[in-house]
Amino acid sequence: MTNKTNNHKNGFPTKKHVEGISLVRISRIFSEFMSGFHFLDKYNKTVTFFGSARAKSNSEYYKEAFDLAFALSKKGYTIVTGGGGGIMEAANKGAYMAGGESVGLNINLPHEQKLNKYVKHSISFRYFFIRKVMLTFASQAYIFMPGGFGTLDEFFEITTLIQTKKIKKIPIILVHKDYWQPLFDWVQKTLYAEKKTISKNDMNIYRLVDSYEEALKELTRQDKS
């Protein structure tokens, strides 16, 4: 039988060792939160874009995200994304090409996400949940382009925070009805009408639009109200 280190007893971590690991992790988490809040504090009038990292540069969704970010940048908005490829790159590129503020909140992953070249200002996070808080904290509006599980996760989390009044009501705009409508047909029919698991007002938290022009018009209207 091999000798155990002083940090282990009978093959298991001791209470002292676990407490040491916890303190290190808590310190990292606190430091990462503070860095994120400090980084974002200097940006005003921000819009966060969500959407698939797999969207190709010649796709309709990529082009729509670029056009919307470009137009919003021209109106003085700071564009915030997760800093990766696909829709994130499209939005950052739109801001970059418009001469506006292009911000990326990156996540450290061993084999995946790399910061796209159109990000002007960036910060990287170790922890997904801190990055999610920052993406939520960052903005006065949220744009959801078509995406996968990550996009849906962000959408339902932000919607829930607004539903439960943990954050104030902020415009959530989902672009491309052809993509999103089946999901929200199910929300209305099953969650609301049949199962009564949400209220009618909960479906007013978000807004579906068909194009970037409609999204721009909706944001401009919200901005004036």
C-alpha positions in Angstrom: 0.0 0.0 0.0 1.4 3.4 -0.9 1.9 6.1 1.7 -0.7 8.8 1.9 0.2 12.4 1.9 -0.6 14.6 4.9 -3.5 16.0 3.0 -5.3 12.7 2.9 -6.6 10.1 5.4 -7.5 6.6 4.3 -7.4 7.8 0.7 -9.8 10.7 1.2 -9.1 14.4 1.4 -9.0 15.7 5.0 -11.3 18.5 6.1 -8.3 20.9 6.2 -7.4 20.0 2.6 -11.0 20.5 1.4 -11.2 23.9 3.2 -7.9 24.9 1.6 -9.2 24.1 -1.9 -12.5 25.9 -1.1 -10.7 29.1 0.0 -8.6 29.1 -3.1 -11.7 28.6 -5.3 -13.7 31.3 -3.5 -10.8 33.7 -3.9 -10.6 33.0 -7.6 -14.4 33.4 -8.0 -14.5 36.7 -6.1 -11.5 38.0 -8.1 -13.1 37.0 -11.4 -16.4 38.7 -10.4 -14.6 41.9 -9.4 -12.6 41.9 -12.6 -15.7 41.4 -14.7 -17.7 44.1 -13.1 -14.8 46.6 -13.3 -14.3 45.7 -17.0 -17.9 46.3 -17.9 -18.5 49.4 -15.8 -17.0 51.7 -18.4 -19.4 50.8 -21.1 -22.8 52.5 -21.5 -25.8 51.7 -23.7 -24.8 48.1 -24.4 -26.6 45.3 -26.3 -25.6 41.7 -25.9 -25.9 39.3 -28.8 -26.5 35.6 -28.4 -26.6 32.9 -31.1 -24.9 29.9 -32.6 -21.1 29.7 -32.6 -21.5 27.4 -35.7 -23.1 29.9 -38.0 -21.1 30.3 -41.2 -20.0 33.7 -42.5 -22.2 33.2 -45.6 -25.3 32.3 -43.7 -28.4 34.4 -43.5 -28.2 34.5 -39.7 -24.6 35.7 -39.7 -25.4 38.5 -42.2 -28.4 39.6 -40.1 -26.4 39.7 -36.9 -23.7 41.7 -38.7 -26.2 44.2 -40.1 -28.0 44.7 -36.8 -24.8 45.2 -34.9 -23.5 47.6 -37.5 -26.7 49.7 -37.3 -26.8 49.6 -33.5 -23.1 50.7 -33.4 -23.9 53.7 -35.6 -26.6 54.6 -33.0 -24.0 54.6 -30.3 -24.6 51.2 -28.8 -21.7 49.1 -27.4 -22.0 45.5 -28.8 -21.2 42.7 -26.3 -20.8 39.0 -27.2 -19.3 35.9 -25.8 -16.3 36.7 -28.0 -16.3 33.5 -30.1 -17.2 32.6 -33.7 -20.5 32.4 -35.6 -23.1 34.9 -34.5 -20.7 36.3 -31.9 -18.1 37.0 -34.6 -20.8 38.5 -36.8 -22.0 41.0 -34.2 -18.4 41.9 -33.2 -17.6 42.4 -36.9 -20.6 44.7 -37.4 -19.5 46.8 -34.4 -15.9 46.8 -35.6 -16.7 47.8 -39.2 -19.0 50.6 -37.9 -16.2 52.0 -35.8 -18.1 51.3 -32.6 -17.3 49.5 -29.4 -16.9 45.8 -29.9 -16.6 43.8 -26.6 -16.0 40.1 -26.1 -16.5 38.2 -22.8 -14.5 35.0 -23.6 -14.4 31.7 -21.8 -11.2 29.7 -21.2 -11.7 26.3 -22.8 -9.0 23.7 -23.6 -9.8 22.9 -27.2 -12.6 25.2 -28.3 -13.5 28.9 -28.2 -10.9 31.4 -29.5 -11.5 35.1 -29.4 -12.6 36.4 -32.8 -10.5 39.0 -34.5 -13.2 41.7 -34.4 -13.2 42.1 -30.7 -11.6 45.4 -29.6 -11.9 44.9 -25.9 -12.0 41.6 -24.1 -11.8 39.8 -20.8 -11.6 36.0 -20.3 -13.3 33.9 -17.6 -12.5 30.6 -16.0 -16.0 29.9 -14.8 -19.0 29.7 -17.1 -21.4 30.9 -14.4 -19.5 34.1 -13.9 -19.4 34.8 -17.6 -23.1 34.3 -17.8 -23.6 36.8 -15.0 -21.5 39.3 -16.9 -23.4 38.8 -20.1 -26.6 39.4 -18.2 -25.2 42.4 -16.2 -23.7 44.0 -19.3 -26.7 45.2 -21.2 -29.8 47.3 -21.7 -31.1 44.9 -24.3 -30.6 41.3 -25.5 -30.6 40.1 -29.0 -31.1 36.3 -29.6 -30.3 35.0 -33.1 -30.8 31.3 -33.9 -28.7 29.1 -31.8 -28.4 25.8 -29.9 -28.4 24.6 -26.3 -26.2 27.4 -25.1 -28.4 30.1 -26.7 -31.5 28.5 -25.2 -29.9 28.3 -21.8 -29.1 32.0 -21.9 -32.6 32.9 -23.1 -34.5 30.9 -20.5 -32.2 32.1 -17.7 -32.6 35.8 -18.5 -36.4 35.3 -19.0 -36.6 33.6 -15.6 -34.7 36.4 -13.9 -37.1 39.0 -15.4 -40.1 36.8 -14.6 -39.0 36.4 -10.9 -38.1 40.2 -10.8 -34.5 39.4 -9.9 -33.5 41.9 -12.7 -35.6 44.7 -14.2 -37.5 44.1 -17.4 -35.1 44.6 -20.3 -35.9 44.1 -24.0 -35.4 40.6 -25.2 -35.6 40.4 -28.9 -35.5 37.1 -30.8 -34.7 37.5 -34.5 -36.2 35.1 -37.2 -39.7 33.9 -36.5 -39.2 30.9 -38.8 -36.6 29.6 -36.3 -38.2 30.6 -33.0 -41.9 30.3 -33.7 -42.2 26.5 -33.1 -40.7 26.8 -29.7 -43.0 29.6 -28.7 -46.0 27.9 -30.1 -45.2 25.1 -27.7 -44.7 27.6 -24.8 -48.1 29.1 -25.5 -50.0 25.9 -26.1 -48.4 23.6 -23.5 -46.9 25.7 -20.8 -49.6 28.4 -20.8 -52.9 27.0 -22.2 -52.7 23.3 -21.2 -50.4 23.0 -18.1 -50.8 26.5 -16.6 -47.1 26.5 -15.6 -46.6 30.2 -16.7 -48.9 33.2 -16.8 -50.1 35.2 -19.9 -47.9 38.1 -18.9 -44.8 35.9 -18.9 -45.1 35.7 -22.7 -44.8 39.5 -22.9 -41.2 39.3 -21.5 -39.8 38.7 -25.0 -40.5 39.8 -28.5 -40.2 37.9 -31.7 -39.3 39.7 -34.9 -38.7 38.6 -38.4 -35.6 40.6 -39.5 -32.9 42.8 -38.2 -34.9 45.9 -39.5 -37.7 44.9 -37.1 -35.3 44.4 -34.3 -33.7 47.8 -34.9 -37.1 49.4 -35.0 -38.1 47.7 -31.7 -34.9 48.7 -29.9 -35.3 52.3 -31.2 -38.8 52.4 -29.9 -37.7 51.0 -26.5 -34.9 53.6 -26.4 -37.4 56.4 -26.8 -39.9 55.1 -24.2 
